[in-house]
Structures are given as structure tokens and as C-alpha cells.
Amino acid sequence: MKLYNTLSKKKEEFTPLEEGKVRMYVCGPTVYNFIHIGNARPMIVFDTVRRYFEYKGYDVNYVSNFTDVDDKIIKKAIEEGVSSDEISKRYIAECKKDMEGMNVKPATTHPLATEEIGGMIEMIGALIEKGYAYEKNGTVYFRTRKFPDYGKLSHKNLDDLRSGERSLLVTGEDEKEDPLDFVLWKPKKEGEPSWESPWSDGRPGWHIECSEMSKKYLGEQIDIHAGGEDLVFPHHENEIAQSEAANGKEFAKYWMHNAFLNIDNRKMSKSLGNFRTVREISEQFDLQVLRFFMLSAHYRSPLNFSAELMEASSFQFWTRIGIPVMLPSLLDTFALLFANAITAYATVLLLVTTSIPLLPVKITTMFTGEMTPQREMGSTLAIWMIVIMLAVICGCNLLKKLLYKGGSGS
């Protein structure tokens, strides 16, 4: 089996660190809202990679984190007047619902950043002891230039980063020794969640989270690290620097990255009004169709999302698995016609056989005489017909759910 390795920029034969086992880490979402379809692509792509390894007989330890402490989460919590913990727990639950709909298997472990703070503090302390990090006014920074291989994943030269395009620089403050140095720990601000550390009450920087969680659940060295191509620099580049400086070993053998997803040939953006969540897509299409759509293009090729392309994918998906594409609407039409027919017939039976008050008159003024066995039988029949009608409607809906929501393919 060969994998394209972002690190070497070529396809390489896959050789695991341990025979028959795969240690795989995939960066997960920051949980401050419903996941969007950009989040969905790496989830689906690398779930498929995982399934293939398992199909080939490998024992896969698959770790994918939830970032549950972040500026966006804090902002959302302030807007709603609730705690950051409430926001993150709410959207972790919603994310798992969407993952289930897309038939993405739960990871072996889904670590939460807030539950791994102690390990992050230990790793930062180790980096300080080795001279790779320093503290200024409660903030701890990584000395980027001290790590000689910095830039090897993104294939960027440090001097080019420093003197070239400013957008490539890691944002920082004047207190940094070098503008390229990045934050490992930062002091708390008013109203923010915080943890005690030797340097200040605060919280970790984003990059250190994955280095620590990967080490804890997979070991100091892993086979595959994956994510979207937007994470190559600076996130994954910084992960390599932190992990290899702290552990003294190669961090990951193979790096896999999926390409961007566009909406109607434009970058997805809230400002452009084309921001689409997975939950919104599920209101129009079965999420198995979204999975099929995501896998219809090579994972390293840009993918364009549009309603027309999803419609085409829907037709191809249902046709390919042997279910007529019109079956959902046919089931709906049958249930509606059946319900109308039964309702009309049952209403006539009730009118003829009962003396139930019916505004503005009573049935007894239209049909006189006492209740007879025939009328009692007709009334009972009408009730049973209504029950049968409800059962048929529920059956149609259940059939649709089983056929269109319960697939287990890749």
C-alpha cells in the first residue's frame, strides 16, 4: 500500500512502526457551533482510510480530538450568557449526531483538550528545560529558530517566512524574542476559563493540545497524522517542532492532508453567505449522499459543492445501491393517498353508525334509531381502519429510514 506523504511530497510504501498496527491521529473540530461541510471532508476521508486499513487486517488506534477551549467558544458563551463548558458539551453532542449520520465511525479515543491540561503543562515544562521555550510575563513561547527542522512539512524556509509575505508569519507580540515564535501558554483574560500553571493562571495555546494528546493516546511516535491542508502551516508545522523537541524522536512517519472544499466555486465564508452546516445539508439530503459526494473526488483535489452536484450524487448513490431514486417520493405519495382514502371511508362509517355530537347538529338528527350490532360493528371497523392507516404511514416512514438512513457502506 502506498500513501502520499506531505512531508516528502511523494507516494511512499506504507510500513507501520509496529507490525499489524496503525497509530493514526486526525485533528478534530473546534466545537463552538454545528460542524460545517468543510469539517465533514476530513472526517469522511480519513474514516475511509481507517476502514481500509481495518479491511486489510490492521489493528487501528484512531484518535481524533475535540478542541473544547478556544476564543470562538468563549465568545459564543459570552453571547449566550452561559459557560464555555456548556457550549462545548452541546456541540460535541451535535457533532457526534452528524458524524453518525455520515456513517463516520467513532474514534478509538476522542480526547478533550480541557481534560489533558496537566499533560500539556508537563510538555511545556520539558520544552523550557531543554531551552526550546521561554516565559515572558506569564506567556510561554516556543523558540522556533532553535528547532533546526522547522518548515520541513510546509517546505517553507525560516528566512523566507521572516522576510517574505507577512501573512505567513505567526502573529505575536513585541515581547517575543522572534516574530516567528508561537504561544504555548497564555495568561487568562477576564471571564475566560483558566488553569493553574507555573507561569500564570491561563490556558494552553492551540498547537500544544494535539502534541500532548497524540503522545498520551498513541505514543511519542505515530504512523499517520492527518487533517485538512489548511492545517499544514502553522498548526502541523508547530506540532512537529513541539513534539520532536520534547521527545527527541520523529513525530509522525506519514502526513496526509485533504484539499479545500468550495461552495459554488467560491471559498466557503459566512461573509459571502454560502456557509453550509452538515445539519442544514441533512434537511435536504441523506448524509450518506454527502459521504458519497465527498468520496467522488480524489481527497487531495479541491472539491466544489453545489445543490446541482448533490442532486446528481443523490441519483448516483441510490441507483448504485439498487434502490430506485424515486422510491422516497413514491412512499410519501402512497402514504398520503392511503391516508386520504381511509380517512374519508372511516368518516362516512362514523357518520352513519354513531350518535357523536357533530356541530352544529347531532348525527342522531340525521340518522335515527338505537345503536344496533351492525352499527356497533361499523363504528369498530372505522376505528380499526384509522389504526391501520396510522400503522401504514409509520411503516412507510420506517421503511424510508431503514433504506436511506441505515446504510453501513464506506
N, C-alpha and C positions, 0 to 999 in steps of 0.2 A: 504494500500500500504506500502511495506517495502523497505527501501533503505540501502545499505551497507555504513556505516559511517566510514571513515578512522580514525576519531577521537577515536571512541570506538572499532574499529576493529571488528564490528559485524553488523548484519542486525537489523534495528530498524524500528518500525512503524512510518510512516511519519505523524507528527502533525504540521501544519503550525502555525506560530506566530499569523497570523490573519486568521480567518475562511474564506475559499474560495479563499484565495490569496496566491501566491507563489512569494517570492523575491529571485531571482536567479542571481548570478554573476559568469561569466566564464572568466578566463583570456584569453585575445586575443593575437594576434601575434605582434612581433616587425617588423615594415614594412620597411625593407631595401632591399627586393627582392621579387620575386614571392613566395607565400607560398608553402611549401613542403608537402608531404603526411603525415608527422608527425604532422604538424599543422592541417591537414584535419581531423584526427581521433577525437580529442575532439570537433571540430566544429560539426561533424556529430553526434557523440554520444550524446552530450548534447542538440543538436537541437531536437533529437528524444525524449529525456527525457522531454524537454519542450512541445513538441507536445502531449505527452501522458498526461501530466498534463492538458493541454488545452482540450484534448479529454474528460478528466474526469470532466470537468466543472470549473477548476480553472482559475482565472484571474492571468496570469503570467507576472510579471515585470522582463524581461530578459535583463540583462546588460552585455555587452562584450566590453572591451576597445580595442583601438589601441595604442600601445606604439610607439609614433612618435618622441621621443627624446632618443637617445641611442648611445653608442660608435660605433656600427655597422652602424648606419645611418650616423653618422658624417664621418666615414671612407669612406663609399660609396660616399658621397657628395664630399669629397676631391678628390677621384679618378676621378670623372666625372667633377669636376670643377663647381659644382652647389651648391645651398643652401640645407641644411638639410630639409627644408620645402618642397622644390621641390621633393626630393626623397620620403619623407613620403607620400605626397599627391598622387604621381604617383602610389605607390604600395598599398595605401589604395584603390584606384580605381580598380587596378588589382585584389586585394584580393576580393573585392565585386563581381567582374565578376566571379571569381572562386566559390565563395560561392553560387551565383545564379545557376551556372552550377551543383553544388552538391545538389541543392534544399534545401539549408540551409536558413531558414527564417532570414531576418534582425532582429537584436536585437531591443528591445523596445528603447534602447539607446546605441549608440556606442560612448562613450566619448573618447576624445583625451587627452593625458597627457599634451600636451602643452597648452590646454585651461583650465586646472584645477590647474595651478601652485599656484595661490593665496590661494586656499583651502589647498594645501599641506603645504605651509608656515605657515598657521594658525595652522594646526595639529602639525607640528614640534615645533612651539612656545609653544603649550599646553603641549607637552611632556617635553620640557625643564623646564617649570614652575613646573611640577609635579615631577621633579627630575629623569625622565626616560631617559633624553637625555642631552648631553653636547656638547659644541663647543670648537674646538681646531684649531686655525689658519684658520678660515673660513669654516672648515668642521664640520658638526654636526653628532654625533654618538649616537646610541641607547645603553643604558646601559642594556645589555642582562641579567646580573645576578640580576638586580633589579626586573625583571619580574619573579615571582616565578614559573609560569606555562610554562616557555619556554621549548620546547621539547615535549609538550603533543600531538601534531599532528603526529610528526615523531617518537614519542616514543624513543627519544634519551635523555640520561642523560647529563646534562651540564658538569659534571666532566669527563664523558667518551669522550665527544667532545673535551675537553681541553687536556686530556692526551692520548686519543686513536689515531685512524688513522688520520693523518694530513689532508687528503683530505676532511674530514668532516668539518674542520674549515672554518669560514668565512674569506676570505682574508682581510688583514688590514695592517695598517702602525704602526710604533713604537709609534706614538703619542696616540694611543688608550689606554684607561685605562685597557682594557682587550682584548685579541685577538679575542674573540667571538663577541665583539661589532661590529655593522654594520652601514653603512653610511645612513644618512637621507638626507643630503645636502652636495654638494661638490663644491668647487670654480671652476670657468671656467678655461679652458686652451686656449692657443692661437688658434683663429679660430673657437672656439666652440660657439654654441648659448648659451645665458645666460639670467638670470632674476635677478632683484634686490631682495635682502633679507636682514634681519637684520644682517646676519653673513658674507655674501660675495655675489658678483655677481657670480652666478653659476646656477646649476640646481639640481633637486631632485635626490635622489637615486631611484633605480628601485622599491624597495618594498613599499615605501610610496605612490606610484601612485595609486595602487589598493585599499589601505585602504581609501584614500580620495574619490576616485570616487565611491566606493561602498557606503560609508556613504552619499554622496551627492544625489545619484540617487535611493538608496534603504533604507537608514536609518542606524542608529547605529547598528542595529541587522538585520541579514538576515537569510532566511531559509536555502539556499543551496549555497555553494561556490564550484566551480568545476574547473578542469583543468587536464593536464597530470600529471602522477605520478612523473615526474622529477621536478615538482614544489613543492612537499610536503616539501622538505628541500633544501635550506633555505627559498625560497620565501614565501610559505604559512605559514610556521612557524613564519617568521618575520612579516607577515601581522597580524597574531593573536596577537603577542606581541604589535605591534604598536596600533592596533585598540582597544584592550581591556585595554591597559594602558591609552590611550587618552580618551576613552568613559566610562570606568568603567563598561562595560557590556560584556556579552558573544558576540563574534563577529558573528559566524555562528553556527547554530544548527547541520547541516549535511555537511560533506565534501565528495565529490565524485571525484575519480581520475581514469582516464583510463590508461591502461598499455601501454608499449612501442610498437612501430611498427618496425620490422626489414625488411631488403631487402635481399632476397635470404639467409635467416638465418644468416645475419650479420647486425650489427648495421649500420644504415644509416650514411654515412660520406662522405664529399667531398674528403677527402684524399684517401678513398677507391674507389672512382669513381662510387659509387652507389647512389648518391644523386639525388632524383627524385622530381621535382616540380609537382604540380597539373596541371599546364598548359601543361607540357610535356605529362602527362597521357592523357589529353583531346585530344591530337593529335592521340592517338591510340584507346581510348575507350571513350564512352559516360560517362560523370561524374556521371550519375545515376547508372552506373555499379560500379563505385568506391564507391559510397554510399552503394550500396547493398553489396559489398565486405567488407566494414568496419563493417557493421552490421551483418556479417555472423558469427562472433565470439563474445564471451562474452566480454564486454568492459573492464573488469579487467584482461583479459587473454592476454598475448603477441600475437601479430598478425604478421604473416610473409607475406610479399608482394613479388610476383614474376609474371612474364608475364604469366606463365602457370596457376597460380591460378586466375589471372584476366580473362584469356580466359574462364576458367571454370565458373567463376562468370557471365561472359557475356552471355554464353549459358543458364545458370540457370535463369538469370534475364529476358531475352527476352522470354524464354519459359514460365516462371511463369506468366508473364503479358499477355500471349496469343498472342504474335507476333512471327511468325517464325523467328528463328535466322538467316536464310539465306535471309530474305527479303531485307536488305540493299543492298547486292551484286546483288540480282535479279533486284532491281530497277535500279541500276547502269548499269547492262548488258542490260536491256530493253531500257533504255535511249540511250545507245551507239549504239545499233543495229538500233533503230528507227532513230537516227540522221544520221547514215551512209546511210540508205535506202533513206531517204528524200533528203539528200544532193546529192546522185547520180541521183535520178529521176529529181530533180529540175535543176541540171546542164545540163542534156540532154534537158530538155524543153527550157532552156535559149539558149543553142547552136542552137537549131532548130528554135526558134521563134524570136531571136533578131539579131541585127547587131552591138552588142557591140564589140569594138576592143579587140582582143584576140591575144597577142603576141605569135609567130612572124607574124601571119596573122590575117585577119579580118573574122569574121563569114560570111560576105557578099560574100567573095570569095568562100565559101563553099556552101552557100545556097542563091541563087539569088532571086530577086523579091521584091516587095514592101511589107510593113507591112500590113497584112490582118487582118480582125476581128478575124479569127481563131488564127493567130499568137499572136495578142494582148491578146486574152483570155489565151493562153498558157503561155505567159510571166507573166500575172497577177496571174495565178494559181501557177506558180513556186514560186513567191514571197510569196503568202499566205501559201504555203507548208513550206517554210523556217520559217515563223512566227509561224506556228503550231508546227514545230519541236522545236523551242526555248521555246514555251509555255509548251510542254510536258516535256522537260528537266528541266525547272524551277519547273513544277508541281511535278516531281519525287523528286527533292531536297527538296521542301517544305514538301512533304509527309513524307520524312525521318526525317526532322527536327521536325515536329509535333509529329510523333510517338516516336522518340528516344531521343528528347531533351526536350520535353514539359511535362514530367510526373510530377505528383504532389504528389506522394506517399511518405511515410516516409522512 
